[in-house]
Amino acid sequence: MSEFVTVARVGAIAEGQGGTFQVGERLVAVFNRGGEYFAIDDLCPHMGASLGAGYMDAEGVVTCPWHAWHFSVCDGTWCDNPRIKIDAFETRVVGDEIQVRTTPTKAE
C-alpha cells in the first residue's frame, strides 16, 4: 500500500503557483489551483526542466520554463499530444499539511 508524505503547509504554495518537493525517490511539482492542490512529475520529459518552476494558467496548464511544453496539472497530460502523459500523484490536505501519495496515479 502506498503512503502519503507531507510536502508543505497550506499557504506555503501561493494561488496559481507551484513548487518542487522530494516525494520518496522522486521530485514532484505541486501546484495550487483555486485552493486545490495537484501534483505531477517535476521533470519535463523533453530536456528535464523543473515543471514546478513553470507558469500555470487559469485552466491548470503548466508551461515548461525552458521550451514551453504544456502539461495539465490535473492528470499530467501533455497538451500537444494527449496520448502522452507524465506521472500525476494524488494529493490531500490533512489539518494544515499538503500531502502527496508516494506512488503515481494509475492511468485510466
C-alpha positions as semicolon CSV with decimal commas, in nm:
position;residue;x (nm);y (nm);z (nm)
1;M;0,000;0,000;0,000
2;S;0,141;0,339;-0,095
3;E;0,165;0,616;0,156
4;F;0,140;0,992;0,166
5;V;0,418;1,231;0,265
6;T;0,385;1,590;0,379
7;V;0,545;1,833;0,134
8;A;0,434;2,173;0,267
9;R;0,186;2,355;0,485
10;V;-0,130;2,512;0,349
11;G;-0,041;2,866;0,243
12;A;0,319;2,780;0,150
13;I;0,230;2,746;-0,220
14;A;0,064;3,066;-0,343
15;E;-0,254;3,055;-0,552
16;G;-0,163;2,989;-0,916
17;Q;0,193;2,886;-0,828
18;G;0,388;2,565;-0,794
19;G;0,685;2,426;-0,610
20;T;0,916;2,127;-0,628
21;F;0,931;1,872;-0,347
22;Q;1,101;1,540;-0,275
23;V;0,840;1,263;-0,258
24;G;1,004;0,931;-0,187
25;E;1,270;0,883;-0,455
26;R;1,123;1,143;-0,693
27;L;1,091;1,516;-0,743
28;V;0,727;1,617;-0,772
29;A;0,581;1,954;-0,876
30;V;0,286;2,059;-0,659
31;F;0,051;2,336;-0,775
32;N;-0,221;2,539;-0,601
33;R;-0,518;2,595;-0,832
34;G;-0,810;2,764;-0,660
35;G;-0,710;2,627;-0,321
36;E;-0,693;2,271;-0,457
37;Y;-0,354;2,101;-0,485
38;F;-0,230;1,899;-0,780
39;A;0,095;1,705;-0,819
40;I;0,278;1,590;-1,133
41;D;0,628;1,468;-1,213
42;D;0,862;1,766;-1,175
43;L;1,085;1,679;-1,470
44;C;0,976;1,776;-1,820
45;P;1,037;1,472;-2,044
46;H;1,182;1,693;-2,318
47;M;1,506;1,806;-2,150
48;G;1,449;1,770;-1,776
49;A;1,350;2,123;-1,677
50;S;1,164;2,169;-1,349
51;L;0,791;2,198;-1,412
52;G;0,750;2,330;-1,057
53;A;0,926;2,644;-1,182
54;G;0,687;2,676;-1,476
55;Y;0,393;2,908;-1,532
56;M;0,041;2,772;-1,464
57;D;-0,258;2,932;-1,637
58;A;-0,617;2,957;-1,508
59;E;-0,712;2,627;-1,676
60;G;-0,444;2,435;-1,486
61;V;-0,195;2,402;-1,772
62;V;0,167;2,442;-1,669
63;T;0,423;2,562;-1,924
64;C;0,776;2,427;-1,901
65;P;1,012;2,721;-1,840
66;W;1,273;2,600;-2,090
67;H;1,091;2,512;-2,413
68;A;0,720;2,581;-2,345
69;W;0,588;2,225;-2,340
70;H;0,239;2,227;-2,180
71;F;0,105;1,976;-1,926
72;S;-0,223;1,950;-1,737
73;V;-0,163;1,966;-1,362
74;C;-0,482;1,763;-1,313
75;D;-0,359;1,443;-1,477
76;G;-0,017;1,501;-1,637
77;T;-0,145;1,500;-1,996
78;W;0,087;1,662;-2,249
79;C;-0,145;1,916;-2,412
80;D;0,019;1,890;-2,756
81;N;-0,038;1,512;-2,771
82;P;-0,298;1,385;-2,521
83;R;-0,187;1,022;-2,572
84;I;0,130;1,106;-2,381
85;K;0,130;1,172;-2,006
86;I;0,375;1,232;-1,729
87;D;0,302;1,087;-1,387
88;A;0,039;1,251;-1,171
89;F;0,008;1,197;-0,796
90;E;-0,289;1,205;-0,561
91;T;-0,285;1,491;-0,310
92;R;-0,474;1,560;0,009
93;V;-0,482;1,814;0,289
94;V;-0,470;1,682;0,645
95;G;-0,502;1,959;0,901
96;D;-0,269;2,223;0,760
97;E;-0,039;1,978;0,577
98;I;-0,033;1,927;0,200
99;Q;0,039;1,561;0,136
100;V;0,129;1,371;-0,182
101;R;0,097;0,997;-0,241
102;T;0,439;0,838;-0,300
103;T;0,321;0,635;-0,600
104;P;0,174;0,781;-0,920
105;T;-0,196;0,764;-1,000
106;K;-0,274;0,480;-1,239
107;A;-0,370;0,586;-1,591
108;E;-0,740;0,547;-1,669
